[in-house]
Amino acid sequence: MSLPIKIENFLLKQNTDLIHLETVGSTMKEIKKHTGDKNICLIADEQTEGIGRRGNQWVSPKGNIYLSFLFKYNLSIEHHFLFTAVTANSIILCLNNYINENIYIKWPNDIIINDSKIAGIMTDIIEYKGIKYIIIGIGINIETSPKLSDYKTCCVNNFNSNLIYEELLLNFFQTFFSEYEMIINNEQSNIINKFRDNMKDLNRKKTILLPNGKKEIVFIKNLNLDGSLLIEKEGKQESIFSARITDDFN
């Protein structure tokens, strides 16, 4: 795959250098080698050791989007979730140009269509020479999706077989950096509201799996500004930062 020069030029206008590799173990790991003064976007044609949520393998054949961003992290730790939210919002806005289906966010970091996962997001904060950086990992199924027994997947090609990969990729970058301006402009509420509007399980009773292995039936009332869920159980409200909705994806 050759990336058009207009993609590289667009990223340069965003003060972001492009690194394109045919094969990597993981874009999340590989991009750490390039920590320094510049923002980086690293994109790979395939990953051999892709990392999904909770450390599970992200199946990563050629033909899909696998990329990571590396930016300096200048926010307080409680605003970490804003990067996941901006990325999720961007993916949905981009895919809406190619897919005539309802596209939802599965809290906290999966994008789904008809209960099938089409994209996933990971974020990580690292420190190098006393400076903090945020890494945003993104995987979007474009041409194919893995056939797995424990959860359903889909790809853009299932809904639109006439797309041009490079055009979709450029559209995503344009959408992402437009949405990213909201972080720069301290528009936290607008970011969270967009994310909230696209959530699948908001205002529903669901079973959640807590980190201690306990399952609870709760009513998901809201999404807080810090990305935690406001839930209600047995007439009491509480916020949870880490949990899995049991029909969630790996």
C-alpha positions as CSV (number, residue, x, y, z in Angstrom):
1,M,0.0,0.0,0.0
2,S,1.4,3.4,-0.9
3,L,0.0,6.3,1.0
4,P,-0.7,9.4,-1.2
5,I,1.5,12.4,-0.6
6,K,-1.6,14.4,0.3
7,I,-2.1,12.4,3.5
8,E,1.5,13.1,4.6
9,N,1.1,16.8,3.7
10,F,-2.1,17.0,5.6
11,L,-0.5,15.6,8.7
12,L,2.5,17.9,8.4
13,K,0.1,20.8,8.5
14,Q,-1.1,19.4,11.8
15,N,2.5,19.4,13.1
16,T,2.5,15.6,12.9
17,D,5.1,13.5,11.2
18,L,4.0,10.3,9.4
19,I,5.8,7.0,9.7
20,H,4.5,4.3,7.4
21,L,5.6,0.7,8.0
22,E,4.6,-2.5,6.2
23,T,4.7,-4.7,9.2
24,V,5.0,-4.1,13.0
25,G,4.4,-6.1,16.1
26,S,2.2,-3.4,17.5
27,T,1.8,0.2,16.5
28,M,1.3,1.0,20.2
29,K,4.7,-0.4,21.0
30,E,6.5,0.7,17.9
31,I,5.6,4.4,18.3
32,K,7.3,4.5,21.7
33,K,10.6,4.3,19.8
34,H,9.9,7.7,18.3
35,T,9.2,9.7,21.5
36,G,10.7,13.1,21.2
37,D,9.8,16.7,20.3
38,K,7.4,16.0,17.4
39,N,3.9,14.6,17.2
40,I,3.9,11.3,15.4
41,C,1.4,9.2,13.5
42,L,2.6,5.7,12.9
43,I,0.5,3.6,10.5
44,A,1.2,-0.1,9.6
45,D,-0.2,-2.3,6.9
46,E,-0.4,-5.2,9.3
47,Q,0.4,-6.0,12.9
48,T,1.8,-9.4,14.1
49,E,1.3,-8.7,17.8
50,G,-1.7,-6.3,17.9
51,I,-3.0,-5.5,21.4
52,G,-6.7,-5.3,22.1
53,R,-8.5,-4.4,25.3
54,R,-7.4,-6.1,28.5
55,G,-4.3,-7.3,26.7
56,N,-6.1,-9.6,24.3
57,Q,-4.8,-10.1,20.8
58,W,-6.0,-7.7,18.1
59,V,-6.2,-9.7,14.9
60,S,-4.5,-7.5,12.3
61,P,-4.3,-8.7,8.6
62,K,-3.6,-6.4,5.7
63,G,-6.3,-4.2,4.3
64,N,-7.5,-2.6,7.6
65,I,-6.4,0.6,9.5
66,Y,-3.8,0.2,12.2
67,L,-2.3,3.4,13.5
68,S,-1.2,5.1,16.6
69,F,-0.7,8.8,17.5
70,L,1.9,10.2,19.9
71,F,1.2,13.6,21.3
72,K,2.6,15.5,24.3
73,Y,0.2,15.2,27.2
74,N,-0.6,18.5,28.9
75,L,-3.8,17.7,30.7
76,S,-4.5,16.5,34.2
77,I,-4.9,12.7,34.6
78,E,-8.6,13.0,35.1
79,H,-9.0,14.2,31.5
80,H,-7.3,11.2,30.1
81,F,-10.6,9.9,28.8
82,L,-11.1,12.9,26.5
83,F,-8.6,11.4,24.0
84,T,-10.7,8.1,23.8
85,A,-13.9,10.2,23.4
86,V,-12.5,12.4,20.7
87,T,-11.2,9.3,18.8
88,A,-14.5,7.4,19.1
89,N,-16.4,10.5,18.0
90,S,-14.1,10.9,15.0
91,I,-14.4,7.2,13.9
92,I,-18.2,7.5,13.9
93,L,-18.3,10.7,12.0
94,C,-15.9,9.3,9.4
95,L,-17.7,6.0,9.0
96,N,-21.1,7.7,8.7
97,N,-19.8,8.9,5.3
98,Y,-19.5,5.3,4.1
99,I,-22.0,3.3,6.0
100,N,-25.8,3.8,6.1
101,E,-26.4,2.0,9.5
102,N,-26.6,3.2,13.1
103,I,-23.1,3.2,14.5
104,Y,-22.7,3.2,18.3
105,I,-20.0,3.4,21.0
106,K,-19.8,0.5,23.4
107,W,-18.3,2.1,26.5
108,P,-15.5,2.7,26.9
109,N,-13.7,2.2,23.7
110,D,-15.4,0.0,21.0
111,I,-17.3,1.0,17.9
112,I,-20.1,-1.3,16.9
113,I,-22.7,-1.8,14.2
114,N,-25.6,-4.2,14.7
115,D,-23.8,-5.6,17.8
116,S,-20.7,-6.3,15.8
117,K,-17.4,-4.6,16.5
118,I,-15.9,-2.6,13.6
119,A,-13.3,-0.5,15.5
120,G,-11.4,-0.3,18.8
121,I,-9.4,2.3,20.6
122,M,-6.6,2.1,23.2
123,T,-4.8,4.9,25.0
124,D,-1.7,4.9,27.1
125,I,0.2,7.7,29.0
126,I,4.0,7.4,29.0
127,E,6.8,9.6,30.3
128,Y,10.1,10.3,28.6
129,K,12.8,12.6,30.0
130,G,10.3,14.1,32.4
131,I,7.7,14.8,29.7
132,K,4.4,13.0,29.5
133,Y,3.0,11.7,26.2
134,I,-0.4,10.2,25.2
135,I,-0.4,7.3,22.8
136,I,-3.7,6.7,21.0
137,G,-4.0,3.3,19.2
138,I,-6.8,2.9,16.6
139,G,-7.9,-0.2,14.7
140,I,-10.7,0.0,12.1
141,N,-11.8,-3.1,10.1
142,I,-12.0,-1.9,6.5
143,E,-11.6,-4.9,4.1
144,T,-12.0,-7.8,6.5
145,S,-12.8,-8.7,10.1
146,P,-11.7,-11.6,12.2
147,K,-14.0,-14.6,12.6
148,L,-14.1,-15.2,16.3
149,S,-16.2,-17.5,18.4
150,D,-16.7,-15.2,21.4
151,Y,-17.8,-12.0,19.8
152,K,-19.1,-10.7,16.5
153,T,-17.2,-8.5,14.2
154,C,-17.8,-6.6,10.9
155,C,-15.9,-4.4,8.4
156,V,-16.7,-1.4,6.2
157,N,-16.6,-3.7,3.2
158,N,-19.7,-5.5,4.5
159,F,-21.7,-2.3,4.0
160,N,-19.9,-0.5,1.2
161,S,-17.7,-2.3,-1.3
162,N,-16.9,0.7,-3.4
163,L,-14.8,2.7,-1.0
164,I,-11.2,3.7,-1.7
165,Y,-9.0,2.9,1.3
166,E,-6.8,6.0,1.0
167,E,-9.8,8.4,0.7
168,L,-11.3,6.9,3.9
169,L,-8.0,7.2,5.7
170,L,-7.6,10.9,4.7
171,N,-11.2,11.5,5.7
172,F,-10.5,10.0,9.1
173,F,-7.4,12.2,9.6
174,Q,-9.4,15.3,8.6
175,T,-12.2,14.4,11.0
176,F,-9.9,13.5,13.9
177,F,-7.9,16.7,13.9
178,S,-11.1,18.7,13.5
179,E,-12.4,17.0,16.6
180,Y,-9.0,17.2,18.4
181,E,-9.3,21.0,18.3
182,M,-12.0,20.6,21.0
183,I,-9.3,19.3,23.4
184,I,-7.0,22.2,22.5
185,N,-9.9,24.6,23.1
186,N,-10.9,23.0,26.4
187,E,-14.3,22.0,25.2
188,Q,-14.6,19.0,27.5
189,S,-18.3,19.1,27.9
190,N,-18.9,19.2,24.1
191,I,-16.6,16.2,23.7
192,I,-18.3,14.1,26.4
193,N,-21.8,15.1,25.1
194,K,-21.0,13.9,21.6
195,F,-19.7,10.6,23.1
196,R,-22.8,10.3,25.3
197,D,-25.1,10.8,22.3
198,N,-23.6,7.8,20.6
199,M,-23.5,5.4,23.5
200,K,-25.4,2.1,23.0
201,D,-26.2,1.2,26.6
202,L,-27.1,4.6,28.1
203,N,-30.4,4.6,30.0
204,R,-30.6,0.8,30.0
205,K,-30.4,-1.9,32.6
206,K,-27.3,-4.0,32.0
207,T,-25.1,-6.6,33.7
208,I,-21.6,-5.4,34.3
209,L,-18.5,-7.4,35.3
210,L,-16.4,-5.6,37.8
211,P,-12.6,-6.0,38.1
212,N,-13.0,-8.3,41.1
213,G,-15.0,-10.7,39.0
214,K,-18.3,-9.9,40.5
215,K,-21.3,-9.4,38.3
216,E,-24.0,-6.8,39.1
217,I,-27.2,-5.7,37.4
218,V,-27.3,-1.9,37.2
219,F,-29.0,0.9,35.4
220,I,-26.6,3.0,33.3
221,K,-27.8,6.5,34.0
222,N,-25.1,8.8,32.6
223,L,-21.5,9.3,31.5
224,N,-19.5,11.6,33.7
225,L,-17.0,14.2,32.4
226,D,-14.1,12.0,33.5
227,G,-15.4,9.1,31.4
228,S,-16.8,7.1,34.3
229,L,-20.3,5.6,34.2
230,L,-22.9,6.9,36.6
231,I,-24.9,3.8,37.5
232,E,-27.8,3.1,39.8
233,K,-28.3,-0.1,41.8
234,E,-30.7,-0.9,44.6
235,G,-31.8,2.7,44.6
236,K,-28.2,4.1,45.1
237,Q,-26.0,5.9,42.6
238,E,-22.3,5.5,42.1
239,S,-19.6,6.1,39.5
240,I,-17.5,3.3,38.1
241,F,-14.3,3.8,36.2
242,S,-13.4,0.2,35.4
243,A,-16.0,-2.5,34.4
244,R,-17.1,-4.5,31.5
245,I,-20.7,-4.7,30.2
246,T,-21.0,-8.5,29.9
247,D,-21.9,-8.5,26.2
248,D,-18.9,-6.3,25.6
249,F,-16.1,-7.2,23.3
250,N,-12.6,-8.3,23.9
